[in-house]
């Protein structure tokens, strides 16, 4: 299924019904179709051809969705950029992706290398972005369709080396994943999503696409988002689906009027509580019950891999849910053999939404994809009832507040500090963020390292969420006989208030 065909079908079948809302601006399904057609013509007039990358550095909203759909129509590859990154990180991604065009807004002037990189299309800030885009249509004429080009979306995610990798997803796979999510969550045109996770992450985009494909409507949450605003938006728009960022969870649960404000809610996802703390999850379940939707997904899978409800989660804190219907799964030994039910090994997936590969990285693609199966780097098992059970990570990934941090990318910057003789980074449990980044530093001989200076040192090259929240000084970094950092031992060391930076 092509996203352009789906877009046009929705315009015919749902026409004037509300599709997307950003602030005071609402577009119907027919209007989304017309704006995407205009945007495709605008991109084509600027030389965008099938296979070209279109980098998008914009806040979530109508313009981002329209640009995604325009790229799908042209066969171009939408390449959204994480506006939480530092300027140096953005520059590196643009160098890797080599986009034909960069679409951005004045608020990101400090991040976008205007004049020094690709041709830049500057849109208005906020809700005006879509209007300023469509105002460029002029006499561009109609855009052609994509001629069957499948690569559609490139999401950059840190690799095991800490360097960003462009994960390429196909539009047919994205459509299949969206319909699978709609089926599992029983979405209908009467549903309405409060879209909270950013669209430059696969989780935010896949949930929006699933609701849109089902003929449901979506409301964009502003960023930053408070607990008050989260409740206000759900109540005002009658939202039936929403995600609850872990950073808002405690403030939301503390509200005395929570039940009344969220009475319309039928699905709550991304509450940031799985595999962490049974008591905290029990508090959430006591409030929202089986409206909670728990899931496991990753960028390379193109969306969710497994899902279940809150009651099922209470019975298996290490559970991720049942496999989505568009995917197949295997548990593999280190030798690549398929393991039996109950055995722990590396999870491998196959299905239409699985990544097409890593952009301009044949070695990484070959390592991840073998015979159509994609190795996730996560350790897991399937129990006798078909639930996927998470056991750990082959990759040394830290998940903090919904973002991914690889230790090596932080260590690489720390080691450039003249006062650092040796260092290591590990994830430590955190009640608010799920995990927090903790740095362990061995000062260089005769050096004194100021923790505040460390944060300043990291600020240009690393996004704020990658900065260590804790710092501990050691005489030596624990390593194996082969010289590998013993991160498990580091993550189990006590975290004290004095270590906070």
N, C-alpha and C positions, 0 to 999 in steps of 0.2 A: 504494500500500500504506500502510495506517495503522499506526502504531507500536503502538497498543493491540491490533489484530488480530494483529500479529506476536508481541507479548508473550503473548497467550493461546494462540496456536498453539505457541509454545515451551514453555509450561507443560504443555500436553497431550502434546507429543511427547517432552519431556525430563524432565518431572516432578521426580523426586527427585535428579537429577544436579546436581552443584555448578555454580553460575552465577557467584557473586561472593564474594570473600573480602576482608575488612578486618580485619587483625590476627588475633584469635582467633575472629572471627565469620564464619560461612559461611552463605550462603543458597542454596537450590536454585532452579531455574527456577520451580517452583510457588510457592515462598515469595516470590520477587520479584513474581510476579503478584498474590499476595494482599496484599503490603505496598503495592504501587502502587495497588490498589483502595482500600485503607484511606486512603492519603494523598490520593487524589482526593476521597474523601468529606470528609476533614478540611478541605481547601482550599475545597471547595464550601460547607461549613457556615460558613466565614468570609467568604463572599460572593464568592469567585473565580468569575468567569463567563467564557464564551468571549471571547477577545480581551484579557482582563486580563493584566497582567504580574505575575509572581511573581519577585521578586528573591531570589537565593540567594547568601548570603555564608557559605560553609562550606568546610572542607577537603575534598579528594577522598575519596570513600568511598561506602558503601551509601546513605546518606541522599540524596546528590546525585542518584544514578541513579534512585532511587525517586521523587524530586520531579520529575525530568525526565519520567518516564513518567506520573506523575499529571497533569502539565500537558498532556501530549499527549492523555490521555483526556478532559480537560475542554475542550480547545480553548484553553487559556490559553497564554501565552508565557513559557517559562522564561527568566529573565534572570540568568545567573550573573555574579557580580562577582569581579574579579581581586583577591584578598586581598593581592597584592604592591603595590597602589596606595596612595597617601597618602590621608588622610581627606578632603582637599579634592577629590581626583579622584573618590572614591567618591560624595561628596555631589553633585557635578556630574552624574554618571551617573544617580543616583537622581532628580534633578530632571528630566533628559531623559526617562527611561523612565516616570516617574510610576506606579510599581507599586502594585497593590492591596494587596500583602503583601510584607514582607521577612522571610525565614527566615534566622536566623543563630545564632551560639553565643557564649558568654561570652568566648572567646579573642579575638574580634574586637570587643569592646566599645569599643575606642578608634577603630574605623573606622566602626561602624554608628551612625547618628544616632538612637538609641532615643528615642522620645517626640517627636522633632522632625520625623519624616518619615512614611512609611506605617505602617500597623499592623504590629507586629513580633511574629513567632513565634519565641521563644527556645528552642533545643534544647540538649541536653547537649553537652559537648565530646567529641571523639574518637568511639570506637565507640558510645558511648551515644546519639549523635544520632538514629539510626534508631529505637531503642527508645523514646526520649522522644517522638518524633513519633507513632509508632503508639499510644502510650499515650493520646493525645488522642482516639482514635477514638470511644470511648464509644458513644452511641446516635445517631451521625450518620446512619446509614442508608446505602444504596448510592448511589454517584455515577452520574450519567448520562454517556453517551458524548458525544463532541465535536460531533456533528451535521455532520461534514464540514469543520470549520474547519482550515485547513492551517498558517498561521503558528504556529510551535511553539517556536523558539529564537531569542533575540536576544543576539548576541555583540558587545560594544563594542570597536571598534578605532579607533585614532587616524586622523583624516582628514588630508588634505594641509595643512589649516590648523592641525593639531595638536590640534583639538578632537575628543573622542570621537564616533563615529558608531555608531548601533545597527544592525548588520547582521542582518536578519531572514531566517531559514531556515525552510523548510517541512518538515513531518514526512514527506511523501511523498518529497521529494527526499533527505532524510536516510536513509530506508529504501533508496532506490535506490542511493545512494552506498555504503552499508554492504554491500549485496549485491554491488556491483561490486568493492569492495575484497576481500571474501571470495572472489570468483571469481578475481581476479588473483593473490592470495596463496595460493590453494588451501587455504583454512581449512576445518577439519573439527571435529566435536565432540571429537576427541581433543586438540585444541590448547588451550594455556593461555597467556594474556597476562599479562606483568608490566606493569601500567598505571602509567607514570611521568609523562608530560606531563600538566599540569593539565586538568581537564575544562572549565574556563572558556575553553580554547582549542579551536579546531575540530579540531586534530590529535589531541589526547588523547581527545576525545569520539568522533571518527569511528573511531578504531582500536578503542576499547572496544565501540562499537555493532556494528562489523563482526564482531568475535569473538562477541559475544552473539548476533547474528542467525544465525551459523553453528552455534549450539549449543555453542560453545567456552566455556571458563571464564576468569575474569579475577581477578587478585590485585592489590590496590592497594599500591603502594609508599609507605612513609611519607615525609614531608617534614620536615626536610631528609634527603637520601639520600646515603649514603657509598658508596664503591666496595666496601667489605666487605659492606655490607647488600645492595647490588645483586647481588653474586655469591651471597650466602647465600640470598636469596629465589628466585633462579633454580634453585639446586641443591635447596633444600628442597621447592619446589612442582613441580619438573619443568617449568618454564616453557619453552614452545617459541617464543614471540614476546616480544620486549622492545625497548624503545628505549634508547639509550645517550646520555644528555645530554652535550654537549661538555665540560661542566665535570668530568665523571667519566672521560672517555675515557683520558687519559694514565695516571691511577691504575689503571684497570682493565687496560690493556695491560701495565703494569709487574708484574702479579701472576704469580708463577711457577706457581701452581696454576690459572691461568685456564682451560686446556683441560678439566681435570677438573670444575671447578665449573660450566662452561657447556655440558657435553656434550649436554644436552637441547635446547639452543637451535637452532632452524631458521631463524629470521628475526631480523635485527637492523636496526633503523631509527633515524633521527634521530641519526646519529653526528656531525653537525655538521662534516663534512669536505668536502662537495662544493663545487666552484668556488673552493677556497681553496689547497690545498697538496697536490700530487701525492704527495710523499714521505710525508706524514702519512697520506694515504689508503692508500697502498701498505702501510704498516705495519699498518693496520687490516685491509686485505684479506688480508694474509699470515696473520693470526690467524683471521679469520672467513670468508674466502673469499666465495663467492657466497651465503652466508647473509645477507649485507648487502643490505638493501632501501633503495634511494635513491629519493626522491620529491620532487615539487614540489607545493605546494598553497597555498591561501589561504582566508581566512575567507569571502570572497564566493563562492568556488566550492563551499563547503559541505563540502569534504574534499580529498582528493588529486586533482590534475589529471593527473599522469603519474607513472609508476614504472618502475624497472629494477633489476637486481641489481648487485653490486659489480664483477663482471668487465666489464660494460658501462660502468660509470662510469670504470674505468681507461682505457678507450679514448677517452673524451670527457669531460674534466673539466668542461666547460661544459654537459654534458648533464643533462637532468632526467628522461628516460625516455620511454616511449611513452604516448600518450594513454589515459586510462581509458575503458572501453567505454560508459559512460553519458553521455559528453560529446562535443561537436563543438568544433572550434577553427578560428579564422581568424587570419592575420597581416595587420594593417591598416597602411596608410600614414597619414601625418598627415592626408591628405585623406579618409580612411575607405575607400580602395580596397583590395580583397583582393590581397595580394601573392603572388608565386609561391614555390615551394619554394626554400629557400636565402636568401631575402630577409629582412632584419631589419625588424621593425615591432612595433607594439603587439599583444599577444596578446589576442584576444577569445574568449569561451567561451559555449556554449549547452548547456543540459541541465537535467534535473529538479532537480539539487542546487544550481543557481545561485541566489544570493540573490533574494528577493522584492522587495528594495529596502531603503532606509535609513529607520529609524524617524523619522517626523515630519520628513522632509527631502526634499521633492519635488524640489528643485533638484539635490541630489546623486544622487538616484535617476535622474532624467532624464539626467544627465551620464554615468552609468555604464551604464545599460541602454537600448539602442536596438533595437527590433524583436526583442526576445527575446535579443539578444546583450549580454554583459557585458564591458566593457573592463576589463582587469586592471590597467593602469598599468605592466605589465612589458614590456620589450623582449625579443623572442625570435624564433626562426626554426625551421622544420622542415627537417631535412636529407633527403637522398634516401632514407634508410632509415626515415624516419618518427619519428626521435628529436627531441624538443623540445630546443632549444639556447637557454640563457639568455644574454642579451646586456647586461642592465642594467635600470635602473628609471627609468620615466618619473617616478614619484613619488620623492622624495628620502628614501627610507626607510633607516634603519639597523637591521640585524638583529643583536642582541647576545644571546648565550646563549639563543636561542629566543624572545626577546621583540622586539617592534617598537618603535622609537623614531623619531619624526619630529623633525627639527631645530627646526622652528618652535616646538614645544611647550616645548623647553628654552630656546630663545632668548627666548621671551616672558617667562619667569621671570627669566632672567639680566638682561634689560634693565630690570627693576624695581629692581635693586641700585643704590644711589646712586653706587657707585664705577665702574660700567660705562658707558663712553661709547658703545661699539658692540661688537657681538659676532656670532659665527657659530658654528654647530655642524656637524660632519661626522663621518662614520664612517671609522675607520682600521683596517687589518688587525690581527687579534689571534689568536694561535695557540690560545688557550684558549676564547675567546668567539665566534670567527668574525669579528666586528667589535666595536670599542669606540667609545664616544662620546668625541669630543675637542672641547673648547671653545677658541675663539680670541677673546680679549678685547682690546679697545682701552680702556685706562683713561680715565675722565673726566679733564678737565684738572685737574692738581694732586692727583689722587687716587692712593692706593696700595691695591691690591687684594690681600687675603690669600687664597691658594688654599683654605686650610682653612675660611675664612669663607664662601667660595663654596659649598662642599658643605653647610654648615649652612643657608645661605640657601635652597637648593633642597629641603631635607628635608621641609618641610611640604607643598609643592605638587606634588612629583614623586616617583614610586617610585624606590627605590634603583637599579634597573637602568637608569634614565634619566639618572642622574648622570654627568657627564663623568669618565672615568678619567684623562684627560690635559688639561692646560691650557697653552696657549701664549699669551704676550702679543705683540701686534703693534702696529705704528704705525698701520696701516690695514687694513681688511678688503678683500681683492681683490673687485672687483665688475665686472660687464660695463657697457657703455655705457648699458644700460637700468636699471642699478642692482641687478641680480640678483647674489647671492653666487656666486662661482666655487667651488663646493664641491669639484669635482674637483681643482682646484689645491690646495685646503686639505688634502684627504685624502691627497694625495701628498707633503706636507711631512714631513720626518723626525720620527719619534716617539722621544724620548730619555727615559732614566730620570728626569732632572730635571723632566720635565713631569708625572710621575705625581702625582695628588692623591687 
